[in-house]
Amino acid sequence: MVNVDASTGAEVDIVICTAGDDHCLAELKLPPALYEHRPCTCEPKLLGFECHAALQERLGGYDYYCYLEDDLVLHDQWFFAKLDWFAAHSGNGSLLQPNRFEISRAPLLPKLYVDGNMTERAIRRFQDVGQDPEIVGTFLNTPLRFRRTLNPHAGSFFLSAEQMQHWASQPYFLDRDTSFIGPLESAATLGVMRTFQIYKPAPPFAAFLEIQHSGSAYINVARKLPVERFG
């Protein structure tokens, strides 16, 4: 038996935060050793901030610190290699967020990137997207463009050890501010948006870094609307 694609392998520790005993982990039918259960005493919508605390407690132990909402699926085995490349190209002050997408068996709309632009007014107090608006580079001989985004939300973030240390040292870390849309969006996005310049792959290169949103909630709505293709 040959171990293939070992060059992109990684060891992952998974911490699942729940609102006390109000959870369904027992129904997963997985060995408990595969994850750490962290019961928390907070409102369910504030669990994301408890995840931040879990990351802070583990400073110094990992190459990357990751936060994912429970309906996201990561398929790309080169995901972290791409993040390494972007950080080397742009510096730790810039954070590359993935484009979220949904897929469907419907032939007219088999794939949809779900995070459309917000108004500049909605994020103006958190980000100045006019500052360093674009980063260009070449990855595997392919020219790429990354843009400051009017929708930094991706339901997730992936911070290098240096970035996590920097964010955790900010006075607003763990302030549980929910002013960006709501508590779920704030937990996933507000803290990193206040700390780093947020980029996403420009539309023609959207698939360079992406993460799947499980289900078809967005794509079902989009089928009823006029479709504008990336390009």
N, C-alpha and C positions, 0 to 999 in steps of 0.2 A: 504494500500500500504506500502511495506517494502522497506527501503533504504538499498540495499545490497552493499557490498564491499566499505563501507564508510571509512574504515581504510586507503585506499590508495588515498582518494580524495585530491584535491588541488584547490586553487584559482589561476587563471592564468590571467595576464594582457598581452594583445597582442599589440605590436607596429609594424605597417607596414610602412617601409620606401620606398618612391617612388621618382623618379626623377621628381620633380615638379608635374605638373598635367598630366604627361604622364603615365597613369595607367588605369586599368580597374576595380577599386574597386566598381564603381557604378553597375557593372554587377553581383556582388556577390549576390545581393538580400538578404543581411543580415542587421540586425539592426546596425546602426553605433555605438551604445553603446557597441557592442561586441569587438571592437578593437579601437585603437588610430591610426589615420593616421598622419604620419610625412612626409610632403613633404620636399625634400632636393634639394639644388642647387649643383648638382655634376653630373659627368658622370654616366650613369646607372651602368657601371661595378664597380664603386666605392661605390655603395650603402651599401655594407657590412660594410664599415668603419663608415658610418653614424649610422648603427645599434650599433656599439661599443659605439659611443657617447651617444646614447639613453640609453644604459645600464649604462654607467658612471653617467648619470644624476640621476639615480634611486638607487644609492648606499645606502645601509642601509635599504632598504624597503622590501627585499625579501630573501627567503631562497636559491633560485637558480636563476641564470641569464643564459638564454638560447638563443642560436643563431641557427637558422635553415634556410637553403636554402628552397625556396618555393616549391621544388619537393620532400620533405621528409615527411614521415608519421610515427608517433610514436604510436605503438599499445600496448606496455607493461605497464600495470597498476602498475607493481612493479619496473618500471625503476628507479625512484628516491630513492626508498628504497635500491635498489642495489648500487646506487651511494653513498648513506649514508654509507652502509656497507663497500664499498671499501675504502672510505676516512678514516673511523675509523680504517681500517686494515692497510692502507699504509701511511696515512698522507696527508696533503693538498698540499704537493709538488709534488704529483703524480696525474695525470689526466687520468681517464679511458674514452676512446672514444668508441662509438658503432661501430659495424661492419655494413656497409651498405649492403643491399641485394635487389635483384629483384626477383619477382615470375612470373611464366608463367604456362599456361595450358598444355604446351608441356610435354608429359610424360617422355622424356629422360632427361630433364633439368628443373625440376619444380621450383628450387630455386638456386640462384647464389649469392655468396658474391662478390661484384664488385671491391673492392679495393685491388688489388694485390700488392705485394712488389715493391717498387722502389729500385733503386740502393743505396747502402750506401753512395756513393759519392754525390747523389742528396740532402741528408739531413745532411751530415756530419757537415756542418758549423752551423746547427741549433740544432742538437741532437747528443749525443754520446750514441748510443743504446747498447754499451757494458757496460755502467754503470748501475748497478742494473738491469740486463737484464730480470729478471723474478720475479714475486710475486706469491706466492702460498697461498691458503686459503681454508676454508670450509664454504660453504653457504648452509643452510638447509641440513646439513649432506652430502653434495656433494663436493668432492675435486675439486678445480678449479685451473687453471694456467692463468696468465696474462703476456704478454710479451711486452717488448719494441718493437715498431713496425717500420718497414721500410716504412710504408705508414701511417702516422698519420692522413691523411685527412679523414673526415667523413661528410663533408658538414655541420657540426654542432659542437657545443660544449655546455657543461652543467657544469657551474661553481657554486660551493657553494659561499655563501656570502663572506667567508674569501678568497677564491681564486679570486673572482672578485675584491675585494678590493686590493689584492696583485698585480694583473695584472695591474689595473688602476694606481697604484703608480709607475710603471716602466717608465723610461725616454722615452722608445720607444712606449709607448701606444699612439695610434692615430697618429703615424708617417706616416700612409698610405703606408707602404712599400709593394710593390707588387712583391718581388723577388722570392717568392715560387711559381713556375709554372706560375701564372698569378694573376690578381686582385681578381678573384672569390675565388681561392684556398687560396690565402694569407689572405683574410678577414676571411675565415672560420678556418684557421689552423695556419698561421705563428705566430700570436701573442701568442697564447697559447703554441705553440711548443717552442718558445723562453723562456717561463716562467716556464713551468712545464715539468716533465718527463712524456712522453706520453706512455700509455699502451693501448692495446686492448686485449680482451679475446683470448687466444691461439686457433688455429684452431679447436681442438677437442671440445672446449667449446664456439664456435663462437656465438651460440644463447643466451648465458647468457646476453649479452647486444647488441642489434641490433636495426636498424632503417631502414625502407623500403624506397628505392629509387623508386618513382612512375614511371610507364612506364616500357619499356622493351628494352631500347637502348643497354644496356650492354649484356643482355641475348641473344638478337638476334644475336649479333656478336659472342658470345661464342658458340652458336649452331654450328657454322661452324668450330670450333677449337676442338682439343683433350681436353677432360675434365679430370682434376685431382681432385678427391674428397678429402675433408678434412678427416683427420683421422690419 
